[in-house]
Amino acid sequence: MKFAVYLPPKAETGKCPALYWLSGLTCTEQNFISKSGYHQAASEHGLVVIAPDTSPRGCNIKGEDESWDFGTGAGFYVDATEDPWKTNYRMYSYITEELPQLINANFPVDPQRTSIFGHSMGGHGALICALKNPGKYKHLRQFATLYSVPGAKKPLVDIWEQIKDYLKAYDATHLVKSYPGSQLDILIDQGKDDQFLLDGQLLPDNFIAACTEKKIPVVFRLQEASTRKP
């Protein structure tokens, strides 16, 4: 697994807050660090920024390179439960356990000041990582993400019945309804012209309603055009 780490000047004299960025479908760790221009802000605020890859690479699993939204580049930040995927495709455990342990042991970060954000698939990953680990992250931000798993549509009804309980474990709207931990600082940016939003695949209203019911503050900013451009 490859990942990128940015160290601000303040890291030369002490530990700094850690900010994890999760990229979207088809991306590698290079997407954010080469396109976003985050370095100046991270330097000014003294943030260590960690940008992991979006999936394992080169596992030689049949079918892992056949589709843009399944397998390579599409880890979805979940742990696979079935062979042959479950050995390598464990992105949830990687992001929440393995990678932070490595970062904390080798870089000048303060584990008590950790935040997470992401884009598209990575925005969903940031949501579920924060909601499944109360108190682990101080701030949470997403760009153009999936907030709730859409219901079954034919011809997938039978498959849906078999996997719906597993999906709930990685459904942000379902998770927030039972979130027991300390308050999160949640900020969401969503482009109003995002085709996935217009097609009813993102369902941000469901997530906002669940947060409101739980009295969890969330700022939702609907931006012009689309926030899904890489």
ROKOL-936399 format. One record per residue (C-alpha): residue in one letter; x, y, z negated. Coordinates in steps of 0.2 Angstrom, whole numbers, plus 5000, padded with zeros to 4 digits. Each point is the difference from the previous one (the first is absolute). Example, Ala and Ser with C-alpha at 12.3 -4.5 7.8 and 13.67 -1.06 7.14 Angstrom:
REM residues 2
a506249784961s500650175003
END
This chain:
REM residues 230
m500050005000k500650175005f499650164990a500650185000v500450104985y500250194999l501050074985p499850194997p501450114993k499349984982a500349825001e501950034998t499750064982g498549904994k498649895003c498650075011p498249955003a499749865013l498850025015y499549855010w499450035018l499049855008s499950015019g498649955012l499849865013t501449965012c501250124990t501749964993e500950094986q500750125013n498350075004f499850124985i501850044998s500350055018k498350095004s499350084984g501350134996y499849974981h501850034995q499950184996a498549984988a500849854992s501650094997e499150164993h499049894988g501349884995l499149845007v500849845004v499049935015i499949825004a499349945017p499949815002d499649905016t498249955003s500249815001p501349875000r501049985016g500649845010c499249874989n499749895016i498249974995k498949955015g498950155005e500850134990d500550115015e498449975011s499050154993w500350184995d498949984985f500549834993g501749934995t501550105004g499850194996a498349964992g500349944982f498550104993y500850004983v499149844995d500749834994a499649865013t499249854992e500149875014d501449915009p501050045009w499950184995k500050004981t501949974999n500550165008y498550115002r499950064982m500050195003y499050044984s501249924989y501450075009i499450184999t499549994981e501349884993e501549955010l500450165009p499850114984q501149894990l501450015013i499850195001n499950034981a501649894998n501050085014f499550185002p499850154988v498150004998d498850024985p498949855000q498750104989r499850135014t499549905015s498750055013i499449925016f499350065017g499749935017h499250025018s498749895008m500449824994g501250084988g498750114993h499049854996g501549914993a500350154989l498250004993i500049824996c501750004992a499550144989l498349944995k500649824997n501450074988p499250134988g501350124993k501449955012y499850145012k499850194995h499450065017l499149925015r499850085017q499449925016f499850065019a498749925011t499849844990l498749864998y499050024984s498849855000v500049845010p498550005012g498749874999a499849855010k499650015018k499549865012p500849895004l501150014984v498649974987d500549834996i501850054998w499550154990e499149894987q501749904998i501150154998k499050144992d500649964982y501850015006l499650175009k499350074985a501649994991y500850115013d498450125003a500450174993t498150044998h499749844990l501650024990v499650184994k498349954993s501049904987y501550104998p500450014981g501650105000s500550184997q499550135013l500850015017d500350155010i499249955016l500250115016i499349945017d500350085017q498849945014g499950065018k498250025005d500349955018d500849834995q499249875011f500149874986l499050124989l498750045014d499849815002g499649984982q501549894996l500850114986l498550034989p500750154989d498350044993n499949844992f501650034991i499650174995a498349954993a500949864990c501250124993t498650134995e499149864991k501649964990k500450184997i501649985009p500550175008v500449995019v500450145012f499449965018r500650115013l499249985018q501250075012e499850065018a500449875014s500849834994t501249964986r500449835008k501350075012p501749924995
END
